[in-house]
Amino acid sequence: MLLIRPPGVYAPQGDTELLAACVRREPLDGSSRVLDLCTGTGAVAITAARSGALVTAVDLSARAVATAWCNARLHHDRVRLRRGDLLAPLPGERFDLVTANPPYVPTDPDGAAPGRGAALAWDAGPDGRLVLDRICRTVPGVLAEGGVLLVVQSALAGVPATLALLRAAALRTEVAARRWQPFGPVMTARAALFERLGVIRPGEREEELVVVRGVRGR
């Protein structure tokens, strides 16, 4: 998919591709209401819009929202764009499918909290779950009956924790897709930190990406 991506907006990578592939397997039609959180370039939102679904995309970054708008226009797809923190711009709305590619890269526990700029797209606190936990706790409440949550993350950020939180929210959960890939630039730059913390084995330079699928009711 041809996409515009200015500096400071997260580039679609293996996690984007894995999540988009799972979206294509969902039975979407013109009446489906879809929400794409942490949309970045809008790649996953555009994938959903191609089914005819009514798609809303949200990102905290104004630059990402503008980029997603341009990419939706480029591909002649209708996507409603909102800037804000996860569900905050959409009070009272419900969705049949929610997708999310949130930040999930662990940060140095002795370092500063995630700040501004491009790093917001990947920095996720010492355990990589700063945003993941919020999604797992809040998104089940906006799913329609039979609604689906698809969230992609690195296994380094604790897939069992994601499954447990979604099950606690009464969602039926499964790992819908897995993919191994070499570390990208951010993960490579933090490999020594991950080794020191025992997150990876010495010399390990691959991560497993996982899409967790949760279903409300039915």
VOBA-1610 file (N, C-alpha, C; in pm, whole numbers, padded with zeros to 5 digits, always signed):
BEGIN
Met+00085-00120+00000Met+00000+00000+00000Met+00088+00124+00000Leu+00067+00213-00095Leu+00141+00338-00103Leu+00090+00433+00003Leu+00180+00484+00088Leu+00140+00572+00197Leu+00236+00690+00208Ile+00181+00805+00239Ile+00261+00921+00274Ile+00302+00906+00420Arg+00431+00933+00449Arg+00474+00927+00589Arg+00579+01035+00614Pro+00539+01147+00672Pro+00636+01251+00705Pro+00719+01212+00826Pro+00830+01279+00850Pro+00909+01252+00971Pro+00823+01270+01096Gly+00847+01183+01194Gly+00774+01193+01319Gly+00648+01110+01326Val+00613+01041+01216Val+00497+00952+01215Val+00547+00809+01200Tyr+00491+00719+01282Tyr+00537+00581+01286Tyr+00524+00515+01148Ala+00631+00455+01102Ala+00631+00388+00973Ala+00565+00251+00982Pro+00474+00217+00890Pro+00417+00083+00891Pro+00527-00022+00882Gln+00520-00122+00972Gln+00621-00227+00976Gln+00552-00361+00988Gly+00625-00460+01039Gly+00569-00594+01049Gly+00445-00601+01136Asp+00442-00519+01243Asp+00323-00521+01329Asp+00201-00468+01255Thr+00222-00364+01174Thr+00112-00309+01093Thr+00059-00414+00996Glu+00150-00483+00929Glu+00110-00585+00831Glu+00034-00699+00898Leu+00081-00741+01015Leu+00017-00852+01084Leu-00124-00814+01128Leu-00139-00693+01181Leu-00270-00646+01225Leu-00364-00629+01106Ala-00315-00573+00997Ala-00399-00553+00878Ala-00446-00687+00822Ala-00360-00787+00825Ala-00399-00919+00777Ala-00513-00977+00859Cys-00509-00954+00990Cys-00618-01001+01077Cys-00747-00924+01050Val-00736-00795+01023Val-00854-00715+00990Val-00923-00769+00865Arg-00844-00808+00767Arg-00902-00860+00643Arg-00979-00990+00664Arg-00952-01059+00774Arg-01024-01184+00802Arg-01156-01161+00876Glu-01179-01040+00924Glu-01303-01011+00995Glu-01417-00988+00895Pro-01540-01034+00927Pro-01653-01020+00835Pro-01714-00880+00839Leu-01646-00784+00780Leu-01692-00646+00780Leu-01779-00617+00658Asp-01875-00526+00676Asp-01956-00481+00563Asp-01992-00334+00585Gly-02083-00283+00505Gly-02117-00142+00510Gly-02181-00095+00638Ser-02229-00187+00721Ser-02290-00148+00848Ser-02194-00161+00966Ser-02075-00212+00943Ser-01979-00235+01051Ser-01917-00103+01097Arg-01911-00084+01229Arg-01850+00035+01287Arg-01712-00005+01339Val-01608+00057+01286Val-01470+00020+01316Val-01397+00139+01377Leu-01319+00112+01479Leu-01234+00214+01541Leu-01089+00166+01537Asp-01002+00250+01483Asp-00858+00220+01478Asp-00786+00315+01571Leu-00732+00262+01681Leu-00659+00342+01779Leu-00510+00345+01745Cys-00444+00457+01779Cys-00301+00473+01750Cys-00278+00454+01601Thr-00353+00525+01520Thr-00362+00496+01376Thr-00235+00524+01299Gly-00151+00618+01344Gly-00028+00647+01270Gly-00057+00697+01130Thr-00010+00626+01030Thr-00033+00666+00890Thr-00174+00634+00842Gly-00251+00560+00923Gly-00385+00522+00882Gly-00392+00392+00804Ala-00282+00318+00798Ala-00277+00197+00715Ala-00385+00095+00753Val-00401+00071+00883Val-00499-00029+00927Val-00641+00024+00907Ala-00662+00153+00933Ala-00793+00213+00911Ala-00834+00203+00765Ile-00741+00227+00674Ile-00769+00218+00531Ile-00801+00074+00492Thr-00729-00021+00550Thr-00758-00162+00524Thr-00903-00194+00560Ala-00947-00146+00676Ala-01085-00171+00718Ala-01185-00098+00629Ala-01152+00025+00589Ala-01244+00104+00506Ala-01268+00040+00371Arg-01173-00036+00322Arg-01190-00101+00192Arg-01302-00204+00192Ser-01346-00246+00309Ser-01459-00339+00319Ser-01592-00266+00310Gly-01588-00133+00310Gly-01709-00054+00313Gly-01750-00014+00453Ala-01675-00058+00555Ala-01710-00030+00694Ala-01702+00119+00724Leu-01773+00159+00830Leu-01770+00297+00878Leu-01654+00309+00975Val-01547+00372+00933Val-01420+00368+01008Val-01388+00502+01072Thr-01351+00497+01198Thr-01298+00612+01271Thr-01155+00580+01313Ala-01065+00676+01297Ala-00926+00656+01335Ala-00884+00765+01433Val-00811+00726+01537Val-00772+00819+01643Val-00621+00811+01666Asp-00560+00925+01690Asp-00419+00928+01729Asp-00396+01050+01816Leu-00302+01038+01908Leu-00267+01149+01997Leu-00188+01257+01923Ser-00121+01216+01815Ser-00034+01306+01739Ser-00113+01379+01631Ala-00106+01511+01631Ala-00171+01590+01527Ala-00111+01559+01391Arg+00019+01537+01387Arg+00085+01505+01260Arg+00036+01371+01206Ala+00017+01273+01295Ala-00033+01143+01250Ala-00176+01155+01197Val-00260+01232+01265Val-00398+01250+01220Val-00401+01313+01080Ala-00319+01414+01060Ala-00312+01479+00929Ala-00261+01382+00823Thr-00163+01300+00860Thr-00107+01202+00766Thr-00212+01098+00728Ala-00285+01047+00828Ala-00389+00948+00801Ala-00498+01007+00711Trp-00533+01132+00734Trp-00633+01198+00649Trp-00584+01203+00504Cys-00458+01242+00483Cys-00402+01248+00348Cys-00399+01111+00282Asn-00362+01009+00360Asn-00354+00874+00301Asn-00492+00819+00267Ala-00592+00849+00351Ala-00728+00806+00319Ala-00776+00872+00190Arg-00746+01000+00174Arg-00783+01069+00050Arg-00708+01011-00069Leu-00581+00981-00048Leu-00498+00925-00155Leu-00558+00795-00209His-00615+00715-00116His-00671+00586-00157His-00822+00591-00176His-00878+00712-00175His-01021+00731-00200His-01107+00654-00100Asp-01060+00646+00024Asp-01135+00577+00128Asp-01184+00681+00230Arg-01306+00659+00281Arg-01362+00750+00379Arg-01328+00702+00519Val-01255+00785+00590Val-01217+00755+00728Val-01241+00881+00810Arg-01315+00869+00919Arg-01335+00981+01010Arg-01214+00989+01103Leu-01150+01104+01109Leu-01028+01121+01190Leu-01057+01204+01313Arg-00997+01161+01426Arg-01007+01236+01550Arg-00870+01237+01618Arg-00835+01352+01675Arg-00712+01360+01754Arg-00748+01350+01901Gly-00677+01266+01974Gly-00702+01257+02117Gly-00642+01132+02177Asp-00666+01115+02305Asp-00610+01005+02382Asp-00706+00886+02382Leu-00676+00788+02301Leu-00754+00664+02291Leu-00903+00694+02271Leu-00989+00660+02367Leu-01133+00672+02349Leu-01188+00810+02384Ala-01104+00899+02434Ala-01152+01028+02483Ala-01230+01109+02378Pro-01192+01106+02249Pro-01266+01188+02152Pro-01402+01128+02111Leu-01439+01011+02164Leu-01557+00939+02115Leu-01648+00898+02229Pro-01691+00990+02314Pro-01773+00951+02429Pro-01907+00891+02385Gly-01942+00779+02448Gly-02072+00717+02425Gly-02084+00634+02299Glu-01980+00625+02217Glu-01990+00549+02092Glu-01952+00402+02115Arg-02009+00316+02032Arg-01979+00173+02037Arg-01935+00125+01899Phe-01858+00016+01899Phe-01798-00030+01774Phe-01807-00183+01763Asp-01812-00228+01638Asp-01813-00372+01610Asp-01672-00429+01603Leu-01576-00344+01570Leu-01436-00385+01566Leu-01350-00269+01613Val-01259-00297+01706Val-01159-00198+01747Val-01022-00259+01721Thr-00938-00185+01652Thr-00801-00229+01625Thr-00704-00135+01695Ala-00588-00186+01732Ala-00490-00102+01800Ala-00349-00154+01776Asn-00261-00063+01739Asn-00117-00090+01731Asn-00049+00012+01823Pro-00058-00013+01953Pro-00010+00088+02050Pro+00141+00082+02070Pro+00197+00180+02138Pro+00337+00169+02182Pro+00352+00047+02272Tyr+00463-00029+02254Tyr+00483-00147+02340Tyr+00631-00176+02366Val+00720-00085+02330Val+00863-00109+02352Val+00900-00069+02495Pro+00956-00162+02573Pro+00998-00127+02710Pro+01104-00019+02711Thr+01100+00063+02814Thr+01198+00171+02831Thr+01283+00144+02954Asp+01391+00219+02966Asp+01481+00204+03081Asp+01407+00243+03209Pro+01396+00152+03306Pro+01324+00185+03429Pro+01388+00299+03506Asp+01516+00327+03479Asp+01584+00436+03546Asp+01584+00565+03465Gly+01521+00558+03346Gly+01519+00675+03259Gly+01396+00760+03279Ala+01384+00861+03194Ala+01270+00952+03202Ala+01146+00885+03145Ala+01030+00934+03185Ala+00904+00887+03130Ala+00896+00924+02983Pro+00817+00850+02903Pro+00801+00886+02761Pro+00761+01032+02747Gly+00826+01100+02654Gly+00799+01242+02636Gly+00715+01270+02514Arg+00761+01364+02434Arg+00688+01403+02314Arg+00761+01357+02189Gly+00698+01380+02074Gly+00762+01351+01948Gly+00744+01207+01903Ala+00829+01166+01811Ala+00814+01035+01748Ala+00819+00920+01848Ala+00894+00936+01958Ala+00909+00827+02055Ala+00777+00787+02119Leu+00678+00875+02116Leu+00547+00840+02171Leu+00485+00721+02098Ala+00531+00695+01975Ala+00476+00585+01897Ala+00531+00450+01941Trp+00637+00448+02023Trp+00690+00318+02066Trp+00723+00310+02215Asp+00762+00419+02280Asp+00796+00412+02422Asp+00673+00379+02507Ala+00685+00277+02593Ala+00567+00229+02666Ala+00598+00191+02810Gly+00691+00261+02872Gly+00720+00235+03013Gly+00808+00114+03034Pro+00853+00090+03157Pro+00950-00015+03184Pro+00907-00156+03142Asp+00776-00185+03145Asp+00731-00318+03106Asp+00663-00321+02969Gly+00663-00206+02899Gly+00603-00200+02767Gly+00451-00197+02768Arg+00390-00177+02884Arg+00245-00192+02894Arg+00173-00062+02931Leu+00240+00050+02919Leu+00181+00178+02959Leu+00048+00204+02888Val+00040+00175+02760Val-00082+00197+02682Val-00161+00067+02667Leu-00092-00043+02654Leu-00161-00172+02640Leu-00260-00198+02753Asp-00218-00173+02877Asp-00307-00198+02990Asp-00431-00110+02983Arg-00415+00015+02943Arg-00530+00105+02931Arg-00627+00057+02824Ile-00573+00010+02713Ile-00659-00042+02607Ile-00736-00164+02656Cys-00668-00254+02724Cys-00733-00377+02771Cys-00843-00347+02873Arg-00827-00240+02948Arg-00925-00208+03052Arg-01043-00125+03000Thr-01020-00046+02895Thr-01125+00047+02852Thr-01198+00004+02725Val-01129-00058+02631Val-01193-00091+02503Val-01309-00190+02517Pro-01300-00293+02604Pro-01416-00384+02614Pro-01548-00311+02640Gly-01543-00198+02707Gly-01664-00124+02737Gly-01727-00054+02619Val-01654-00041+02506Val-01712+00025+02388Val-01743-00075+02276Leu-01724-00203+02303Leu-01756-00304+02202Leu-01905-00334+02204Ala-01966-00340+02086Ala-02103-00385+02074Ala-02109-00535+02103Glu-02229-00588+02125Glu-02242-00732+02145Glu-02184-00805+02024Gly-02095-00900+02051Gly-02027-00969+01943Gly-01909-00892+01886Gly-01882-00774+01943Gly-01772-00692+01892Gly-01636-00753+01919Val-01538-00712+01839Val-01404-00772+01840Val-01298-00665+01865Leu-01202-00698+01949Leu-01082-00618+01966Leu-00964-00695+01907Leu-00887-00627+01823Leu-00761-00681+01770Leu-00649-00588+01812Val-00555-00638+01891Val-00444-00555+01935Val-00313-00628+01908Val-00218-00557+01849Val-00088-00616+01816Val+00016-00565+01914Gln+00108-00654+01951Gln+00214-00617+02045Gln+00333-00711+02027Ser+00444-00673+02088Ser+00558-00762+02097Ser+00538-00857+02215Ala+00587-00979+02199Ala+00583-01073+02311Ala+00666-01023+02428Leu+00760-00932+02404Leu+00842-00876+02511Leu+00758-00792+02608Ala+00638-00753+02565Ala+00551-00671+02650Ala+00445-00755+02721Gly+00460-00886+02720Gly+00375-00969+02804Gly+00239-01004+02746Val+00237-01100+02656Val+00110-01146+02598Val+00018-01206+02705Pro+00068-01286+02800Pro-00022-01339+02904Pro-00096-01230+02981Ala-00031-01116+03003Ala-00096-01006+03074Ala-00212-00950+02992Thr-00193-00939+02862Thr-00301-00890+02775Thr-00418-00987+02777Leu-00390-01115+02763Leu-00497-01216+02765Leu-00572-01214+02898Ala-00497-01202+03008Ala-00561-01204+03140Ala-00652-01083+03160Leu-00606-00964+03119Leu-00687-00845+03137Leu-00815-00850+03052Leu-00804-00900+02930Leu-00922-00908+02845Leu-01020-01014+02895Arg-00968-01123+02947Arg-01057-01224+03005Arg-01125-01170+03130Ala-01055-01090+03208Ala-01117-01029+03325Ala-01228-00932+03286Ala-01221-00880+03163Ala-01325-00791+03113Ala-01434-00869+03039Ala-01434-01001+03056Ala-01538-01090+03001Ala-01530-01104+02849Leu-01411-01087+02792Leu-01393-01115+02650Leu-01340-01256+02630Arg-01387-01322+02527Arg-01329-01450+02485Arg-01204-01418+02404Thr-01091-01473+02445Thr-00964-01431+02386Thr-00889-01546+02321Glu-00806-01508+02225Glu-00715-01602+02159Glu-00601-01525+02096Val-00492-01594+02069Val-00385-01536+01988Val-00421-01565+01843Ala-00451-01459+01769Ala-00500-01474+01632Ala-00389-01486+01530Ala-00270-01434+01560Ala-00159-01440+01464Ala-00028-01418+01536Arg+00076-01477+01482Arg+00212-01462+01535Arg+00309-01441+01420Arg+00418-01372+01449Arg+00519-01349+01346Arg+00652-01314+01415Trp+00758-01381+01373Trp+00891-01347+01421Trp+00957-01252+01322Gln+01029-01154+01374Gln+01101-01063+01286Gln+01227-01013+01356Pro+01328-00973+01278Pro+01448-00914+01338Pro+01415-00783+01407Phe+01493-00749+01508Phe+01477-00620+01574Phe+01488-00507+01473Gly+01401-00408+01487Gly+01414-00284+01412Gly+01511-00191+01482Pro+01525-00067+01431Pro+01624+00026+01488Pro+01604+00055+01636Val+01480+00075+01681Val+01455+00108+01821Val+01491-00009+01912Met+01444-00128+01875Met+01473-00246+01956Met+01623-00276+01958Thr+01689-00260+01844Thr+01833-00285+01837Thr+01908-00189+01929Ala+01866-00062+01931Ala+01932+00037+02015Ala+01916+00004+02163Arg+01812-00072+02198Arg+01787-00104+02339Arg+01822-00249+02373Ala+01885-00319+02281Ala+01913-00460+02304Ala+02000-00481+02428Ala+02102-00398+02446Ala+02188-00413+02564Ala+02108-00392+02691Leu+02016-00296+02691Leu+01929-00273+02807Leu+01842-00396+02833Phe+01783-00453+02728Phe+01697-00570+02743Phe+01776-00690+02797Glu+01901-00704+02751Glu+01985-00812+02802Glu+02012-00791+02951Arg+02042-00667+02989Arg+02073-00637+03129Arg+01952-00663+03219Leu+01834-00635+03168Leu+01712-00655+03245Leu+01660-00799+03241Gly+01724-00882+03156Gly+01681-01021+03144Gly+01558-01039+03057Val+01524-00938+02978Val+01408-00946+02889Val+01437-01037+02770Ile+01562-01035+02723Ile+01604-01122+02613Ile+01732-01194+02653Arg+01763-01300+02580Arg+01888-01374+02602Arg+02004-01297+02540Pro+02125-01316+02589Pro+02242-01251+02527Pro+02250-01285+02380Gly+02264-01184+02297Gly+02275-01203+02153Gly+02143-01215+02080Glu+02033-01225+02152Glu+01903-01239+02086Glu+01867-01107+02017Arg+01829-01117+01892Arg+01797-00997+01815Arg+01672-01018+01729Glu+01580-01098+01777Glu+01451-01118+01711Glu+01340-01102+01816Glu+01225-01063+01769Glu+01109-01055+01858Glu+00990-01123+01792Glu+00901-01173+01876Glu+00777-01230+01826Glu+00666-01125+01837Leu+00601-01097+01724Leu+00484-01011+01725Leu+00360-01096+01735Val+00262-01048+01810Val+00141-01126+01838Val+00020-01036+01823Val-00085-01087+01757Val-00214-01020+01756Val-00307-01096+01848Val-00357-01027+01951Val-00454-01086+02043Val-00594-01043+01998Arg-00684-01140+01993Arg-00822-01115+01952Arg-00916-01142+02069Gly-00999-01044+02101Gly-01097-01060+02207Gly-01236-01034+02154Val-01335-01114+02195Val-01472-01103+02147Val-01565-01083+02265Arg-01655-00987+02252Arg-01752-00963+02359Arg-01879-01046+02334Gly-01913-01129+02431Gly-02039-01204+02426Gly-02045-01306+02315Arg-02168-01352+02288Arg-02197-01452+02185Arg-02116-01579+02208
//
